[in-house]
Amino acid sequence: MNNRETINRYFSLFDSMDKQLEALEQIVSLFSDSGAIVTADGNIFRGKKSIEDFFKDFFTQNEKVNHSWVINEGATLSAHWSATVTTSDQNVLTSEGTDYYEFDTDGKIKELKMTMS
């Protein structure tokens, strides 16, 4: 899988996690063992267990998410996205941002830095 395909897979799995428990394992497998997610508010989730906890926490607070995204290939591979999220208390939220990706030599996500617009 090339880096562009990995990003597409990431968003597809993220959006299906509310319906498929195995999607959690699959999305975590896209990251390297020492991979990290850096959230827009500066929190860092490093390592597969911590990344798994990030997604579990997200789906404790939210029931459903639906992304649209465009991948930008520049000096840094990024994806501009928008999302509609249904929260656990049935509110609907929209957001958008850009994710910046670094990959290791095996094609695994080394770092995912999230920003919000």
N, C-alpha and C positions, 0 to 999 in steps of 0.2 A: 504494500500500500504506500503510495507516495504521500508527501506532506499535505497536499491539497485534499486528497481522499480522506486522510486522517481527520482533518478539520470538518469535512462534511459528515463523516461518521460520528464525530463528537456531538455535533448539533442534533443529528438524527437520534442518537441514543439518549441524549439529554431530554429530548421531547417525548421519548417513549418510556422513560423510567417510571412514570405513573402507572403504566399498564403492564410493564414487564420487569419483574424482579431481576432477571438475568441481565438486563440492560445495565444495571449498576456494576456488575462484574466486568462487563464488556467495556464500559466507559473508563473504568479504572485501569484496565489493561492497555489503554492507549497511552498511558503515562509511563515514563521510566521509573525504576525502583526509587530513585531519589528525586523524582519529578515534583513540581510545586505548582500550586495555584496561588496567585497573588490577587486578592479581591480589590475592588475599587476603593474600599475603605482601608486598605493596607494590611489586612489580615493575611497571614501566610499559612498555607496548608502544605506541608512538605512530607513526601513519602506516601506510598499507596494507601496505608491505613488512614492517614489524615485526610487524604483526598476522598476516600470512601465516606468518612465522617462528614465532610463538607456536603456531599450530595445527599446523604441521609438526612442531615439537618435541613437542607433546602426543602426536601419533600416531606418533612415533618410540618413545616410552616406553610407549604404550598401543595395544592393537589394536582395542578396541571400547568404545563408551560408549552408555549408554541412559539418557536423562533422562525424568523426569516433572516437570511444572511447573505452577504456578498464577500467573497474572498479577494483580498488585495495583495498582489505580489509585488513588493517593493524591496527596499533594503531589509525590511523585516516582514515576514509573512503575518498578515492580520486578517481579521474578519469583522466587518461592520455588521451589526445585528440589531434587530428589534425583537421584542418579546411581549407576548400577552400572557399574564400569569393569573391563575385562579388560586386565591389563597385558601387556607383551610377553613377560614370563617366566611368563605364565599364572596369575597371582594374580588374585583377584577382590576388588575394593575397593568400598565404598559410601561415599558422602559426601552432604552436603546443605548448602545455603546459600541466600543471596539475592543476586541480581544487581540493581544499580541502573542505570538507563538515562537518558542525556540524548540528545536528538535535535536535529539542526540544522533549519533552516527547510525543507530539502529532504526531510526524513523519514529522513535517514541517521543512524546511531548516531554521536554525537559523543564519548560516553564510556560505557564499560561498566565499572562497578566491581563486582568479584566479592568476596563474603564467604563464609566457611565457618562453619557452625554447630558 
